[in-house]
């Protein structure tokens, strides 16, 4: 097997494939999706859609696919994970690539709730002014496309992993970078959502990138990192975010979801808890 590492979507991508052409295809796919779905590129299709006043609006099949993945994640989590938090993400200071975020002097005032939106085929409907953010789901969805399309056996993107290799094993890290858990992923997908890294000062406190659509503010949770195992990386991404947002109820919720195979939560005090299917490291 051949391995390749490169940067895309603000994170490190790792691809494992049998042929060099597959590795080239994975890199090209990530560039294509980022060019379409990035909210940091003024010329991206998503940026143009967010700026467009009209409703409905027709989008490309590629962007429609990413929006469909986001819509499915919203449905699976009962609205806990919603791409329509783009306005809040911006208001809280994450209005540029993370390396350029400088923080806020004051926290923003109350923000309107996430607006209803839908994608049907290639037609997007959303109230004018709705800002969609596909940052999380785009990584997992691209991993899914790369593996399902036969480009690679395993693709990892900043904590999102999609595998078609029965031998795939994954280590999940704790607060201090130590191994918190190990699991045999095999054929399937995994995603981790965390509030530990992408943080910045805001109004005398700290903000992070994970917005709770119920409050339109950075999530307040005793869980600082959550991992979910599912059939696809896009679904695992939605599950991990929901677990973190639900806090102390997150793992119990995950255990009731038939589309989630296993889950793990790292608490603010370093405690590690998991459902069956994940072996917590001693």
Backbone as CSV, one residue per row, in Angstrom:
resi,resn,N_x,N_y,N_z,CA_x,CA_y,CA_z,C_x,C_y,C_z
1,UNK,0.836,-1.200,0.000,0.000,0.000,0.000,0.879,1.263,0.000
2,UNK,0.423,2.282,-0.691,1.122,3.563,-0.757,0.445,4.556,0.188
3,UNK,1.255,5.418,0.822,0.744,6.417,1.745,1.081,7.821,1.233
4,UNK,0.191,8.750,1.498,0.436,10.149,1.133,-0.151,11.065,2.206
5,UNK,0.592,12.112,2.530,0.123,13.146,3.443,0.159,14.496,2.735
6,UNK,-0.885,15.298,2.934,-0.902,16.644,2.366,-1.882,17.491,3.164
7,UNK,-1.816,18.789,2.968,-2.697,19.718,3.673,-3.870,20.108,2.788
8,UNK,-5.052,20.118,3.372,-6.257,20.588,2.688,-7.311,20.858,3.746
9,UNK,-8.227,21.760,3.463,-9.334,22.075,4.377,-8.821,22.425,5.776
10,UNK,-7.647,23.026,5.854,-7.099,23.476,7.137,-6.602,22.370,8.029
11,UNK,-6.369,21.176,7.480,-5.929,20.056,8.305,-5.033,19.139,7.493
12,UNK,-4.504,18.091,8.139,-3.671,17.122,7.434,-4.535,15.984,6.908
13,UNK,-4.328,15.642,5.653,-5.020,14.534,5.020,-4.037,13.379,4.862
14,UNK,-4.471,12.184,5.202,-3.661,10.983,5.018,-4.465,10.018,4.158
15,UNK,-3.852,9.559,3.075,-4.523,8.622,2.173,-3.669,7.378,1.996
16,UNK,-4.320,6.221,1.961,-3.665,4.933,1.735,-4.320,4.295,0.519
17,UNK,-3.514,4.013,-0.503,-4.062,3.478,-1.749,-3.079,2.488,-2.369
18,UNK,-3.583,1.720,-3.310,-2.746,0.734,-3.987,-1.958,1.337,-5.134
19,UNK,-2.483,2.391,-5.755,-1.850,2.960,-6.935,-1.559,4.448,-6.748
20,UNK,-0.462,4.963,-7.351,-0.188,6.404,-7.296,-1.334,7.231,-7.853
21,UNK,-2.015,6.701,-8.871,-3.132,7.444,-9.461,-4.255,7.656,-8.450
22,UNK,-4.425,6.681,-7.548,-5.427,6.833,-6.507,-5.078,7.964,-5.557
23,UNK,-3.809,8.042,-5.177,-3.362,9.122,-4.297,-3.537,10.471,-4.976
24,UNK,-3.187,10.535,-6.265,-3.387,11.784,-7.009,-4.867,12.144,-7.054
25,UNK,-5.712,11.134,-7.199,-7.147,11.378,-7.254,-7.704,11.898,-5.949
26,UNK,-7.187,11.382,-4.827,-7.631,11.856,-3.521,-7.265,13.328,-3.344
27,UNK,-6.042,13.681,-3.689,-5.614,15.080,-3.558,-6.479,15.997,-4.425
28,UNK,-6.727,15.561,-5.668,-7.541,16.367,-6.575,-8.972,16.508,-6.054
29,UNK,-9.501,15.443,-5.470,-10.869,15.488,-4.937,-10.971,16.475,-3.788
30,UNK,-10.018,16.456,-2.865,-10.059,17.395,-1.751,-9.963,18.836,-2.239
31,UNK,-9.138,19.087,-3.245,-9.039,20.437,-3.786,-10.353,20.851,-4.438
32,UNK,-10.984,19.926,-5.146,-12.253,20.227,-5.810,-13.338,20.559,-4.792
33,UNK,-13.440,19.748,-3.741,-14.472,19.981,-2.729,-14.190,21.268,-1.963
34,UNK,-12.928,21.507,-1.622,-12.612,22.741,-0.898,-12.914,23.964,-1.747
35,UNK,-12.608,23.891,-3.039,-12.889,25.020,-3.929,-14.379,25.311,-4.016
36,UNK,-15.196,24.283,-3.806,-16.648,24.463,-3.869,-17.250,24.811,-2.522
37,UNK,-16.789,24.162,-1.444,-17.490,24.214,-0.159,-16.843,25.101,0.904
38,UNK,-15.682,25.671,0.630,-15.016,26.492,1.643,-15.728,27.823,1.839
39,UNK,-15.907,28.211,3.093,-16.463,29.539,3.360,-15.359,30.577,3.507
40,UNK,-14.088,30.138,3.423,-12.958,31.060,3.541,-12.456,31.536,2.183
41,UNK,-12.907,30.906,1.116,-12.518,31.328,-0.228,-13.627,32.189,-0.813
42,UNK,-13.372,33.468,-1.051,-14.431,34.354,-1.562,-15.043,33.865,-2.863
43,UNK,-14.251,33.164,-3.675,-14.754,32.711,-4.961,-15.370,31.333,-4.949
44,UNK,-15.461,30.686,-3.778,-16.036,29.341,-3.727,-17.531,29.398,-4.020
45,UNK,-18.070,28.267,-4.441,-19.502,28.227,-4.724,-20.314,28.487,-3.456
46,UNK,-19.876,27.936,-2.325,-20.611,28.162,-1.085,-20.613,29.645,-0.713
47,UNK,-19.491,30.334,-0.886,-19.446,31.771,-0.587,-20.403,32.538,-1.482
48,UNK,-20.479,32.154,-2.749,-21.417,32.828,-3.656,-22.857,32.540,-3.269
49,UNK,-23.134,31.299,-2.869,-24.488,30.946,-2.436,-24.864,31.726,-1.181
50,UNK,-23.946,31.797,-0.211,-24.233,32.533,1.020,-24.489,34.013,0.749
51,UNK,-23.854,34.552,-0.283,-24.020,35.976,-0.608,-25.212,36.241,-1.515
52,UNK,-25.775,35.203,-2.123,-26.862,35.386,-3.075,-28.162,35.748,-2.358
53,UNK,-28.872,36.759,-2.836,-30.123,37.168,-2.177,-31.318,36.305,-2.552
54,UNK,-31.239,35.603,-3.660,-32.409,34.894,-4.162,-32.686,33.581,-3.458
55,UNK,-33.934,33.159,-3.540,-34.364,31.871,-3.008,-35.551,31.408,-3.862
56,UNK,-35.534,30.193,-4.431,-34.490,29.171,-4.303,-33.291,29.467,-5.195
57,UNK,-32.254,28.644,-5.042,-31.058,28.805,-5.851,-30.577,27.424,-6.278
58,UNK,-30.148,27.314,-7.520,-29.644,26.041,-8.031,-28.140,25.971,-7.800
59,UNK,-27.676,24.809,-7.323,-26.255,24.635,-7.018,-25.706,23.477,-7.856
60,UNK,-24.385,23.343,-7.859,-23.747,22.271,-8.614,-24.039,20.922,-7.949
61,UNK,-23.938,19.827,-8.696,-24.109,18.507,-8.086,-23.137,18.253,-6.945
62,UNK,-21.922,18.781,-7.051,-20.947,18.560,-5.975,-21.404,19.243,-4.681
63,UNK,-21.763,20.517,-4.760,-22.224,21.218,-3.559,-23.524,20.614,-3.061
64,UNK,-24.387,20.198,-3.964,-25.638,19.561,-3.550,-25.356,18.296,-2.753
65,UNK,-24.341,17.525,-3.159,-23.990,16.311,-2.423,-23.535,16.617,-1.007
66,UNK,-22.718,17.645,-0.859,-22.268,18.031,0.483,-23.439,18.529,1.323
67,UNK,-24.340,19.276,0.713,-25.509,19.772,1.437,-26.445,18.627,1.827
68,UNK,-26.552,17.636,0.974,-27.371,16.464,1.309,-26.789,15.733,2.523
69,UNK,-25.460,15.624,2.575,-24.821,14.989,3.733,-25.094,15.800,4.999
70,UNK,-25.040,17.126,4.886,-25.332,17.983,6.038,-26.791,17.864,6.454
71,UNK,-27.683,17.782,5.481,-29.107,17.644,5.780,-29.394,16.320,6.480
72,UNK,-28.724,15.257,6.041,-28.906,13.959,6.688,-28.392,13.998,8.122
73,UNK,-27.253,14.648,8.344,-26.729,14.762,9.703,-27.673,15.522,10.614
74,UNK,-28.306,16.559,10.071,-29.285,17.319,10.861,-30.480,16.437,11.225
75,UNK,-30.954,15.645,10.260,-32.100,14.773,10.518,-31.756,13.682,11.529
76,UNK,-30.594,13.072,11.385,-30.200,11.994,12.291,-30.044,12.476,13.730
77,UNK,-29.634,13.725,13.905,-29.393,14.259,15.247,-30.552,15.099,15.765
78,UNK,-31.677,15.092,15.068,-32.823,15.865,15.516,-32.568,17.357,15.550
79,UNK,-31.712,17.845,14.638,-31.421,19.270,14.557,-30.271,19.733,15.423
80,UNK,-29.668,18.823,16.185,-28.533,19.228,17.030,-27.324,19.661,16.216
81,UNK,-27.159,19.073,15.046,-26.048,19.431,14.157,-26.659,20.075,12.923
82,UNK,-26.385,21.356,12.722,-27.067,22.114,11.679,-26.061,23.012,10.965
83,UNK,-26.012,22.905,9.643,-25.088,23.728,8.857,-25.495,25.195,8.822
84,UNK,-26.716,25.524,9.262,-27.209,26.899,9.178,-26.749,27.768,10.342
85,UNK,-25.591,27.470,10.919,-25.050,28.270,12.026,-23.941,29.201,11.542
86,UNK,-23.830,29.362,10.223,-22.745,30.173,9.680,-22.706,31.599,10.205
87,UNK,-23.873,32.204,10.407,-23.905,33.568,10.928,-23.319,33.629,12.324
88,UNK,-23.638,32.643,13.163,-23.111,32.617,14.519,-21.608,32.347,14.523
89,UNK,-21.157,31.441,13.650,-19.723,31.159,13.568,-18.962,32.446,13.253
90,UNK,-19.472,33.212,12.309,-18.836,34.486,11.954,-18.897,35.477,13.111
91,UNK,-20.080,35.599,13.700,-20.264,36.591,14.768,-19.347,36.333,15.950
92,UNK,-19.043,35.050,16.198,-18.159,34.702,17.312,-16.683,34.768,16.936
93,UNK,-16.382,35.282,15.754,-14.991,35.572,15.411,-14.320,34.624,14.452
94,UNK,-14.981,33.520,14.107,-14.362,32.555,13.190,-14.794,32.915,11.774
95,UNK,-14.373,34.099,11.312,-14.791,34.605,10.008,-13.675,34.537,8.978
96,UNK,-12.623,33.831,9.297,-11.484,33.643,8.401,-10.813,32.333,8.781
97,UNK,-9.810,31.902,8.011,-9.150,30.650,8.350,-8.609,30.743,9.774
98,UNK,-8.574,29.592,10.457,-8.280,29.614,11.890,-6.934,30.257,12.204
99,UNK,-5.945,30.088,11.340,-4.626,30.675,11.578,-4.686,32.196,11.653
100,UNK,-5.761,32.807,11.091,-5.884,34.265,11.065,-6.868,34.805,12.102
101,UNK,-7.527,33.929,12.854,-8.506,34.372,13.852,-7.790,35.122,14.972
102,UNK,-8.289,36.291,15.319,-7.640,37.126,16.332,-8.458,37.292,17.608
103,UNK,-9.691,36.865,17.631,-10.507,36.985,18.827,-11.396,38.208,18.810
104,UNK,-12.227,38.334,19.872,-13.207,39.412,19.975,-13.021,40.188,21.269
105,UNK,-13.245,41.483,21.201,-13.217,42.302,22.416,-14.434,42.021,23.288
106,UNK,-15.556,41.756,22.646,-16.797,41.487,23.382,-17.560,40.367,22.693
107,UNK,-18.270,39.582,23.495,-19.096,38.511,22.928,-20.258,39.132,22.160
108,UNK,-20.716,38.521,21.074,-21.828,39.086,20.311,-23.130,39.039,21.097
109,UNK,-24.034,39.932,20.738,-25.354,39.926,21.361,-26.156,38.753,20.827
110,UNK,-27.384,38.597,21.321,-28.218,37.459,20.939,-28.358,37.365,19.426
111,UNK,-28.261,36.146,18.919,-28.343,35.908,17.483,-29.621,35.148,17.155
112,UNK,-30.165,35.338,15.947,-31.385,34.614,15.573,-31.112,33.120,15.475
113,UNK,-32.145,32.323,15.690,-32.014,30.877,15.610,-31.614,30.447,14.199
114,UNK,-31.038,29.268,14.113,-30.684,28.728,12.802,-31.936,28.598,11.951
115,UNK,-31.879,29.101,10.733,-33.049,29.111,9.853,-33.255,27.749,9.205
116,UNK,-34.498,27.455,8.871,-34.816,26.217,8.174,-34.296,26.287,6.741
117,UNK,-33.769,25.182,6.246,-33.286,25.114,4.870,-33.458,23.690,4.363
118,UNK,-33.453,23.522,3.052,-33.560,22.188,2.494,-32.879,22.135,1.134
119,UNK,-32.398,20.964,0.799,-31.810,20.728,-0.512,-32.582,19.580,-1.167
120,UNK,-33.096,19.821,-2.354,-33.817,18.804,-3.120,-33.202,18.746,-4.503
121,UNK,-32.571,17.624,-4.803,-31.826,17.560,-6.059,-30.698,18.573,-6.008
122,UNK,-30.701,19.500,-6.944,-29.693,20.572,-6.932,-30.313,21.926,-6.609
123,UNK,-31.494,21.922,-6.009,-32.162,23.181,-5.658,-32.116,23.382,-4.141
124,UNK,-31.511,24.466,-3.739,-31.397,24.832,-2.319,-32.434,25.900,-1.989
125,UNK,-33.163,25.670,-0.915,-34.101,26.681,-0.409,-33.679,27.064,1.001
126,UNK,-33.561,28.352,1.232,-33.231,28.862,2.565,-33.624,30.323,2.618
127,UNK,-34.008,30.834,3.788,-34.335,32.251,3.895,-33.128,33.098,3.506
128,UNK,-33.342,34.192,2.787,-32.234,35.075,2.442,-31.468,35.498,3.704
129,UNK,-30.164,35.550,3.594,-29.342,35.914,4.742,-28.837,34.725,5.529
130,UNK,-29.365,33.523,5.238,-28.893,32.315,5.915,-27.479,31.995,5.451
131,UNK,-26.573,31.809,6.388,-25.194,31.474,6.066,-24.939,30.015,6.439
132,UNK,-24.582,29.223,5.463,-24.335,27.801,5.683,-22.833,27.562,5.893
133,UNK,-22.523,26.670,6.808,-21.141,26.326,7.136,-20.986,24.813,6.988
134,UNK,-20.173,24.387,6.027,-19.977,22.965,5.758,-18.603,22.479,6.208
135,UNK,-17.946,23.249,7.091,-16.576,22.933,7.480,-16.369,21.522,7.986
136,UNK,-17.220,21.069,8.890,-17.046,19.743,9.457,-17.481,18.642,8.527
137,UNK,-18.677,18.762,7.980,-19.227,17.677,7.168,-18.446,17.503,5.874
138,UNK,-17.862,18.568,5.344,-17.149,18.453,4.066,-15.951,17.520,4.179
139,UNK,-15.250,17.546,5.310,-14.089,16.672,5.473,-14.511,15.200,5.445
140,UNK,-15.480,14.852,6.266,-15.936,13.473,6.313,-16.544,13.020,5.006
141,UNK,-17.337,13.878,4.391,-17.992,13.535,3.135,-16.970,13.304,2.030
142,UNK,-15.899,14.077,2.023,-14.855,13.888,1.013,-14.106,12.582,1.248
143,UNK,-13.848,12.249,2.510,-13.260,10.937,2.813,-14.152,9.817,2.276
144,UNK,-15.462,9.957,2.484,-16.414,8.956,1.989,-16.347,8.832,0.473
145,UNK,-16.340,9.965,-0.211,-16.308,9.949,-1.685,-15.034,9.292,-2.199
146,UNK,-13.918,9.577,-1.537,-12.641,9.023,-1.985,-12.613,7.507,-1.861
147,UNK,-13.116,6.988,-0.744,-13.093,5.539,-0.525,-14.184,4.849,-1.341
148,UNK,-15.387,5.400,-1.335,-16.481,4.793,-2.092,-16.201,4.825,-3.595
149,UNK,-15.428,5.820,-4.036,-15.087,5.927,-5.449,-13.907,5.063,-5.851
150,UNK,-13.336,4.329,-4.899,-12.242,3.425,-5.215,-10.890,4.086,-5.355
151,UNK,-10.770,5.351,-4.971,-9.482,6.021,-5.077,-8.496,5.535,-4.022
152,UNK,-8.997,5.221,-2.825,-8.133,4.836,-1.715,-8.835,3.826,-0.837
153,UNK,-8.012,3.102,-0.062,-8.563,2.128,0.888,-8.909,2.794,2.201
154,UNK,-8.118,3.789,2.588,-8.341,4.518,3.836,-8.003,5.984,3.593
155,UNK,-8.857,6.874,4.086,-8.584,8.303,4.038,-8.934,8.903,5.385
156,UNK,-8.004,9.715,5.909,-8.200,10.406,7.182,-8.068,11.901,6.945
157,UNK,-8.962,12.675,7.565,-8.928,14.136,7.418,-9.236,14.779,8.759
158,UNK,-8.200,15.150,9.489,-8.392,15.887,10.736,-9.302,15.200,11.724
159,UNK,-9.148,13.909,11.906,-9.974,13.189,12.873,-11.127,12.424,12.278
160,UNK,-11.421,12.651,10.991,-12.448,11.894,10.285,-11.765,10.797,9.480
161,UNK,-12.208,9.564,9.628,-11.582,8.433,8.955,-12.650,7.608,8.253
162,UNK,-12.384,7.244,6.991,-13.231,6.293,6.270,-12.330,5.171,5.778
163,UNK,-12.740,3.937,6.015,-11.907,2.787,5.705,-12.674,1.717,4.956
164,UNK,-11.999,1.116,3.969,-12.508,-0.073,3.292,-11.577,-1.249,3.542
165,UNK,-10.709,-1.111,4.534,-9.691,-2.120,4.841,-9.998,-2.760,6.199
166,UNK,-10.222,-4.051,6.210,-10.541,-4.764,7.446,-9.453,-4.644,8.504
167,UNK,-8.240,-4.319,8.086,-7.122,-4.260,9.028,-7.004,-2.922,9.754
168,UNK,-7.795,-1.938,9.395,-7.632,-0.595,9.930,-7.894,-0.536,11.432
169,UNK,-6.912,-0.028,12.145,-7.026,0.208,13.586,-6.772,1.681,13.862
170,UNK,-7.441,2.216,14.867,-7.367,3.642,15.167,-7.099,3.859,16.645
171,UNK,-6.233,4.815,16.942,-6.005,5.254,18.322,-6.674,6.611,18.516
172,UNK,-7.388,6.765,19.625,-8.065,8.020,19.956,-7.294,8.678,21.091
173,UNK,-6.955,9.949,20.918,-6.114,10.641,21.888,-6.937,11.379,22.935
174,UNK,-6.362,11.482,24.138,-6.988,12.208,25.232,-6.518,13.649,25.291
175,UNK,-6.787,14.331,26.402,-6.495,15.757,26.535,-5.013,16.055,26.368
176,UNK,-4.155,15.251,26.972,-2.725,15.520,26.925,-2.006,14.888,25.753
177,UNK,-2.743,14.351,24.803,-2.131,13.709,23.659,-1.835,12.240,23.878
178,UNK,-2.172,11.725,25.077,-1.985,10.307,25.350,-3.079,9.493,24.670
179,UNK,-2.818,8.204,24.483,-3.818,7.330,23.867,-4.932,7.061,24.873
180,UNK,-6.141,7.511,24.527,-7.281,7.322,25.426,-8.015,6.021,25.125
181,UNK,-7.967,5.579,23.868,-8.683,4.361,23.498,-8.122,3.817,22.200
182,UNK,-8.330,2.525,22.004,-7.933,1.860,20.763,-9.113,1.060,20.239
183,UNK,-9.274,1.046,18.922,-10.334,0.217,18.375,-9.957,-0.317,17.010
184,UNK,-10.505,-1.468,16.713,-10.366,-2.063,15.389,-11.513,-1.526,14.553
185,UNK,-11.237,-0.549,13.705,-12.288,0.077,12.901,-12.724,-0.834,11.765
186,UNK,-11.761,-1.461,11.092,-12.100,-2.303,9.960,-12.765,-1.510,8.854
187,UNK,-13.832,-2.056,8.288,-14.590,-1.365,7.246,-15.640,-0.497,7.925
188,UNK,-15.533,0.788,7.753,-16.460,1.709,8.409,-15.851,3.091,8.509
189,UNK,-16.327,3.854,9.478,-15.881,5.238,9.589,-15.890,5.694,11.035
190,UNK,-15.095,6.706,11.281,-14.954,7.278,12.627,-14.738,8.777,12.487
191,UNK,-15.230,9.527,13.464,-14.967,10.970,13.487,-14.850,11.433,14.929
192,UNK,-14.004,12.429,15.141,-13.826,13.027,16.459,-14.103,14.514,16.373
193,UNK,-14.876,15.028,17.318,-15.155,16.452,17.418,-14.633,16.943,18.757
194,UNK,-13.903,18.053,18.738,-13.251,18.527,19.956,-13.321,20.040,20.071
195,UNK,-13.381,20.519,21.303,-13.322,21.968,21.552,-11.981,22.361,22.155
196,UNK,-11.011,21.465,22.121,-9.731,21.721,22.778,-8.778,22.571,21.950
197,UNK,-8.865,22.488,20.633,-7.814,23.094,19.815,-8.225,24.419,19.179
198,UNK,-9.328,24.470,18.487,-9.703,25.699,17.786,-10.448,26.620,18.734
199,UNK,-9.662,27.327,19.551,-10.190,28.243,20.570,-9.534,29.603,20.401
200,UNK,-10.255,30.665,20.824,-9.716,32.016,20.746,-10.413,32.882,21.800
201,UNK,-9.795,33.997,22.207,-10.412,34.859,23.222,-11.636,35.581,22.686
202,UNK,-12.644,35.715,23.556,-13.869,36.410,23.166,-14.519,37.013,24.406
203,UNK,-14.512,38.338,24.496,-15.206,39.028,25.580,-14.760,38.617,26.966
204,UNK,-13.485,38.453,27.182,-12.984,38.084,28.499,-13.023,36.604,28.783
205,UNK,-13.564,35.814,27.860,-13.605,34.371,28.005,-12.964,33.709,26.803
206,UNK,-13.435,32.529,26.483,-12.915,31.802,25.332,-14.062,31.312,24.477
207,UNK,-13.847,31.335,23.178,-14.824,30.817,22.225,-14.182,29.670,21.452
208,UNK,-15.010,28.865,20.825,-14.500,27.795,19.976,-15.449,27.619,18.801
209,UNK,-15.085,26.724,17.875,-15.776,26.642,16.598,-17.060,25.846,16.627
210,UNK,-17.330,25.105,17.694,-18.511,24.242,17.715,-19.713,25.027,18.270
211,UNK,-20.571,25.480,17.371,-21.734,26.293,17.735,-22.931,25.391,18.029
212,UNK,-23.583,25.663,19.149,-24.807,24.946,19.516,-25.982,25.671,18.872
213,UNK,-26.700,25.037,17.934,-27.810,25.730,17.265,-28.955,26.094,18.194
214,UNK,-28.986,25.512,19.394,-30.035,25.853,20.351,-29.781,27.204,21.003
215,UNK,-28.523,27.626,21.049,-28.163,28.903,21.678,-27.467,29.848,20.714
216,UNK,-26.995,29.330,19.587,-26.183,30.062,18.610,-24.928,30.647,19.261
217,UNK,-24.392,29.906,20.217,-23.160,30.279,20.907,-22.267,29.040,20.993
218,UNK,-20.969,29.212,21.241,-20.103,28.048,21.406,-20.647,27.112,22.470
219,UNK,-20.618,25.821,22.174,-21.199,24.826,23.068,-20.576,24.873,24.455
220,UNK,-21.410,24.744,25.467,-20.962,24.621,26.859,-21.242,23.185,27.270
221,UNK,-20.182,22.407,27.507,-20.350,20.981,27.740,-19.207,20.462,28.597
222,UNK,-19.486,19.502,29.489,-18.401,18.876,30.234,-17.544,17.978,29.354
223,UNK,-18.063,17.628,28.179,-17.321,16.813,27.227,-16.492,17.742,26.341
224,UNK,-15.193,17.493,26.262,-14.323,18.334,25.444,-13.913,17.641,24.143
225,UNK,-14.153,16.348,24.066,-13.854,15.613,22.840,-14.782,14.405,22.761
226,UNK,-15.363,14.200,21.589,-16.268,13.064,21.401,-15.937,12.366,20.092
227,UNK,-16.033,11.057,20.117,-15.744,10.237,18.940,-16.926,9.324,18.674
228,UNK,-17.286,9.193,17.407,-18.381,8.310,17.021,-17.924,7.406,15.888
229,UNK,-18.424,6.179,15.885,-18.150,5.199,14.833,-19.456,4.928,14.107
230,UNK,-19.424,5.008,12.775,-20.639,4.829,11.976,-20.289,4.209,10.636
231,UNK,-21.283,4.094,9.785,-21.062,3.513,8.457,-20.260,4.451,7.578
232,UNK,-20.550,5.757,7.650,-19.840,6.746,6.835,-19.202,7.794,7.738
233,UNK,-18.186,8.470,7.205,-17.514,9.514,7.974,-18.411,10.722,8.173
234,UNK,-19.275,11.015,7.200,-20.199,12.141,7.357,-21.171,11.875,8.504
235,UNK,-21.672,10.643,8.615,-22.574,10.303,9.716,-21.813,10.311,11.046
236,UNK,-20.596,9.785,11.046,-19.799,9.781,12.272,-19.516,11.201,12.746
237,UNK,-19.271,12.106,11.808,-19.032,13.517,12.155,-20.254,14.110,12.853
238,UNK,-21.431,13.848,12.316,-22.658,14.355,12.940,-22.839,13.748,14.325
239,UNK,-22.585,12.449,14.452,-22.736,11.791,15.746,-21.789,12.336,16.790
240,UNK,-20.524,12.561,16.412,-19.540,13.076,17.362,-19.928,14.464,17.859
241,UNK,-20.369,15.323,16.959,-20.782,16.667,17.373,-21.980,16.610,18.316
242,UNK,-22.937,15.767,17.998,-24.130,15.664,18.836,-23.770,15.175,20.234
243,UNK,-22.885,14.203,20.341,-22.462,13.694,21.652,-21.856,14.816,22.473
244,UNK,-20.991,15.614,21.863,-20.358,16.714,22.594,-21.400,17.740,23.016
245,UNK,-22.321,18.076,22.117,-23.345,19.069,22.438,-24.262,18.600,23.564
246,UNK,-24.536,17.307,23.621,-25.428,16.769,24.651,-24.744,16.586,25.992
247,UNK,-23.419,16.668,26.021,-22.695,16.628,27.282,-22.878,15.337,28.051
248,UNK,-23.340,15.433,29.292,-23.451,14.255,30.150,-24.462,13.234,29.635
249,UNK,-25.342,13.652,28.740,-26.321,12.724,28.170,-25.869,12.157,26.820
250,UNK,-24.687,12.580,26.367,-24.257,12.246,25.017,-24.077,10.766,24.746
251,UNK,-23.389,10.063,25.630,-23.144,8.643,25.381,-24.422,7.824,25.468
252,UNK,-25.312,8.172,26.402,-26.584,7.457,26.493,-27.395,7.659,25.217
253,UNK,-27.373,8.892,24.700,-28.050,9.168,23.427,-27.433,8.328,22.310
254,UNK,-26.088,8.308,22.243,-25.401,7.561,21.185,-25.745,6.082,21.237
255,UNK,-25.868,5.555,22.439,-26.154,4.133,22.604,-27.543,3.771,22.078
256,UNK,-28.431,4.770,21.969,-29.791,4.521,21.474,-29.915,4.681,19.962
257,UNK,-28.848,5.151,19.312,-28.929,5.428,17.882,-28.494,4.209,17.073
258,UNK,-29.380,3.607,16.299,-29.003,2.414,15.535,-27.963,2.690,14.457
259,UNK,-27.817,3.940,14.039,-26.848,4.276,12.990,-25.447,4.517,13.542
260,UNK,-25.302,4.544,14.872,-23.982,4.675,15.489,-23.549,3.316,16.042
261,UNK,-22.329,2.915,15.743,-21.828,1.613,16.153,-21.146,1.656,17.516
262,UNK,-20.535,2.778,17.850,-19.849,2.936,19.134,-19.549,4.411,19.327
263,UNK,-19.232,4.797,20.575,-18.943,6.196,20.861,-18.059,6.313,22.086
264,UNK,-17.353,7.434,22.151,-16.450,7.710,23.266,-16.511,9.191,23.593
265,UNK,-16.365,9.521,24.875,-16.346,10.919,25.309,-15.189,11.153,26.266
266,UNK,-14.457,12.232,26.042,-13.396,12.667,26.952,-13.916,13.879,27.703
267,UNK,-13.931,13.810,29.034,-14.441,14.896,29.862,-13.362,15.925,30.159
268,UNK,-13.814,17.075,30.637,-12.911,18.191,30.913,-11.849,17.848,31.943
269,UNK,-12.116,16.868,32.800,-11.144,16.473,33.822,-10.243,15.329,33.354
270,UNK,-10.350,14.967,32.080,-9.525,13.910,31.531,-10.142,12.531,31.578
271,UNK,-11.292,12.381,32.228,-11.969,11.092,32.282,-12.400,10.636,30.901
272,UNK,-12.306,9.341,30.664,-12.655,8.776,29.363,-13.734,7.713,29.558
273,UNK,-14.832,7.849,28.817,-15.950,6.916,28.915,-16.368,6.504,27.514
274,UNK,-16.834,5.264,27.374,-17.170,4.767,26.037,-18.324,3.787,26.099
275,UNK,-19.003,3.630,24.988,-20.008,2.584,24.844,-19.279,1.283,24.499
276,UNK,-20.017,0.195,24.422,-19.403,-1.052,23.992,-18.896,-0.894,22.566
277,UNK,-17.819,-1.551,22.243,-17.247,-1.449,20.901,-15.953,-0.670,20.867
278,UNK,-15.643,0.051,21.934,-14.373,0.768,22.049,-13.680,0.343,23.328
279,UNK,-12.408,-0.032,23.208,-11.637,-0.433,24.368,-10.855,0.764,24.890
280,UNK,-11.224,1.247,26.077,-10.544,2.386,26.675,-9.160,1.940,27.126
281,UNK,-8.146,2.747,26.822,-6.768,2.418,27.161,-6.584,2.462,28.682
282,UNK,-5.758,1.555,29.196,-5.494,1.500,30.656,-4.628,2.674,31.056
